[in-house]
Amino acid sequence: MVHLLRLFLKEAAWAAPGLKKTAKKWSPGKALTRDDFIRLCQPFLALPPERDGEAIAVLAGSHLKLPPEELPSGDPYSNEYLQGVKRCYRFLSGREDYALVAEIAHLNPHPEHPVFFPYSTGDSAITAQQMQMHAAALENLHLPPQSHVVEFGSGWGNMLIHLALLGHRVSAVEINPGFIQLASIRLAGLGHRATFYQEGMAEFARHAPAKAFDLALFAASFHHCLEHQDLVKQLAAMLKERGRILLVEEPIEPCLTPTLPYAWGPRLDAVSVYYTLKYGWLELGFQFAYLKGLFSQMGFRLERKPAWLIQMDSVFTAERR
């Protein structure tokens, strides 16, 4: 019931600008300074990744309130704003700067013992949430068989398997060599294969084959790309004339909230900041108006597809205008 109420309030914010204040009231209400946050999560920082759930149980429902000088501001498409995002990341993570290699840290699958996420958690609720994400992506594919799909951030290979079994040609951009090896083994066991590119998303986009793909899929991965503006610019060139972009389970908001008080930048909910502090992961969030403008500049029309029947806020698709 609580989840349904949250969805209703957020849907109201999407449907009517005048109701945005209602959505804000449902945002995480407990504000923490960075020092308070570090004291709160200090006992969990040395624990192994499989015990992060203990930290999440404590931190859920809180967010960080940062000093104004640490928040990115100005034109969200400018280099000045990008530098503000990097400054905010440094403040939250305690690191010198963001490095793509951080996304590999602590994610080391063992292909010889392929117990993969989400089943590796032993948690049926987490597994159900992952299945819901897959269902939302598949429902919005709208592709004939033998279409060529590139997935950015393919991870454990779960979506690649769905796509291959549906008869699609699959390519994947993945920075983690362990994930590539595991996904290759899983696909081969089913009589399928994929073309893998071991590099960052924006890096791949700069040299991707022209007009090669019918769909570019981002399933909880787009928000890890600091250079997402460059990535979007290149998507038009790599997609076929009627090619589309699909964004699933990405943190895209209809209005400013305490956890995302700017056009785009690090999410300030305490759980996201915990992962940033502990692992150095980049956990971005985006205002819909900002992303809509970015995609429009590149000739795409970004639209939201509500997902009422599953525990996700929505799916977003981008098609050529």
Phi, psi and omega in degrees: 000318179299317180298318180296322178295318178299317179297320180298314181295320180290323177299323177298321179295322177292320188282326187220112180306329181293345181260010184298329179298329178298316180296323181297325181295338181269358180290157179309130191261344184270110183270135180236143167284167179297320180296317178298318181298314181296319178298322183291321185261358182308318182297343186260347188294331181268357181283154178293158184305325183294350178254012179298337178301331178294320178292318181300321180298327180279322189272337182303136181093003178240161174214162179267140174250111186265155173299144182307325183290346179266357182267138174293147182208168179095202181292115185291352178261002186266161176293327178300318179294318178303318178296326176294322177296317179297320178297318179296318178299316179299321181295319183282322187271337186073013179258162179296316181195167179284137176231134183301331181298339179298332181289343179272330187305136174067011174238084186236082179294156181245098184303331180287343175230074191285067169265108194247162178291140008270352185296333181296340180285336186070012185250115182292331180291316177297318179298318178298319179298320178294320177297324178295321177297317178299317181298319180296320179294313183296322180297333184253013178294306180052053182235141172285159177304155180071014173288156181256115182247133172248125177257128178266121182075062187283343174055231186291349178092011184297313179290326178301320180295315176304312184296317181294318180293337176279357176094015180268153168281134185234136170235156184215138174252117186213129184278337187268114181297329177296319177296319180298316180296316180296313181298322178298316179296317180296317179295316181299323179297340178256006179080025182231170178211164176223158172266121184252144174236111182272090179191174178288161184297310181293324179298314178299317185300332183290338180231017183296149177299142184283138175048046185259339192240144175273334182209137170252120186250130174237110179247096182057042181227330183303325184286359174262004185257106178296322182268041184294334178295315176296321179300312180298322179301325183275341183300322181301324183286327185273344181271149175292173187305320180255021181292152185231165177238136180235123179246118183236134181051051173252143183283082181246123188250150178277345184200168178294138178223167176301333180273349176211077186272025181209176185298316173199153181157186180301134175289142187255007172295146190297329180292316178297317180294327176302313180294325177294317181291316186283318188245347183082012182293148176267116183241083183277159170225160186222139167282139182301319181301321178295310181295322179300318177294320180296312180294324179297321177301331182263009176088018180247149173254113182270128181229152179260135177245102183302145178236084186285327192270001178231166185277058176221150181288314184184170175240147181237136177237148177233125178235158179297140180282000000 
